Amino acid sequence: MITTFNKNHLLYFYVLLILFTALRNVSVVYYVLISFLTVYFLFSNKNSFKLGLHATLFYVFTACTFFMIFRSGIYMESWAFLPGVPRSLLMIFVTLVLFKNVNNDYQFDQIIKVIFSCYFIAAITMVYQLYFGPVSWFSPHVTRGGLSRYSTILGSLTIYGSIIGYSIIVLFSKRALLKKKLLLLTIIFSGGFISLSKSAVIMMILSVIVFILFEWKHMKLIYFIKRIVPYVFIAVTSFLFLLLNVQTLQDYFNTIVIQAFGSDLSFINSSSIIVDSPRVSVEALYSRLFSWTGSMIEQYGPIVYFVGVGLQGGAGVMGLSGFSSSHNAFGDLFFMGGLLYLFIFLMLYVFTQYTHFKNRDNYISRIFIMVNILFLANMFVAAGSVYQPSISILFWLSVVYANKVNNRLRVIQ
């Protein structure tokens, strides 16, 4: 028999595999291992599935997801929807595994550490590729502003920019989860800059703002001045030194800043930088949320308001090429399952955040409040956020913890 100790470590290994999606390009064994461990964790544990408000909302969302998949076959009148089934169900099964196998704060602590470690390894792979070139079994690299843009072991090249804020919040949370913060922060920042991602720039800024808002009363001002500010300064300085050995700082800075905020903020001699996407602005965000959404409503018709069009509504994020994409996670939910599907998910998000806010004196809940704010920000601009493992796993873990906390508070009252 597998002891509880070893089973916990197997669970942590399972979480690592879920996040390292690029391993699927190495061998089909990756899929076999994920499937085997999922079945093992669901059926080897005698614990029943958890009950409670958040669990109930999650089960309703799960039922709606299965109906949405069934609806896909009816709408498409073919089996073309099948490639999207594993993608739509992966994080649901992972959450069920967490519900059945994670029972105490120590386990939540350890899983958060594992998740952070995966993010940190992703940053290392970014730095590695800057020096030694792209890894053959990662997603193909592209160019931005004439410079190479690399993917990571987490999957596509857009993912690291979305999760970098999570890493910063976990790293500096009041609970001393991690040591050697300076080295870790330097590598994390390096990965963010090397990614040439607008999302990385925005998420780094947003994570600092969110962290200060929620941690301010839990830390002394002198601690912030003496510890966190120097960490950031030294980490950025170290990164700049690292970068100057490879490429001119000017080209990198211009590429990142122009892509994010426009040419007015760039250094001189930036005329060679190729702008290949809209800069960050209210207009760009509005277009992201409503422009493609409006055209898709016209394309599919009023039926999308009621039951959606199934997996086809998620387009490429569901592995179905050739279909229109809303380019944001709210649109994914809406077009796949209709207004009800979107509403149920938002209810789950709101009640999860409310529970953590009530329990915010607990450091785990406070971490979840902060990362879930960043997760919501990701949903506005990153299609597939709800289903992509690295972007969504902390949210789904927070649902499990919120259910645990809410049940405990209810008993106490």
Secondary structure, 3 states (H helix, E strand, C coil): CCCHHHHHHHHHHHHHHHHCHHHHHCCCHHHHHHHHHHHHHHHCCCCCCCCCHHHHHHHHHHHHHHHHHHHHHHHHCCCCCCCHHHHHHHHHHHHHHHHHHCCCHHHHHHHHHHHHHHHHHHHHHHHHHHHHCCCCCCCCCEEECCEEECCECCECCCHHHHHHHHHHHHHHCCCCCCCCHHHHHHHHHHHHHHCCCHHHHHHHHHHHHHHHHHHHHHCCHHHHHHHHHHHHHHHHHHHHHHHHCCCCHHHHHHHHHHHHHCHHHCCCCCCCCCCCCCCCCHHHHHHHHHHHHHHHHHHHCCHHHHCCCHHHHHHHHHCCCCCCCCCCHHHHHHHHHHHHHHHHHHHHHHHHHHHHHHCCCCHHHHHHHHHHHHHHHHHHHCCCCCCCHHHHHHHHHHHHHHHHHHHHHHHHC
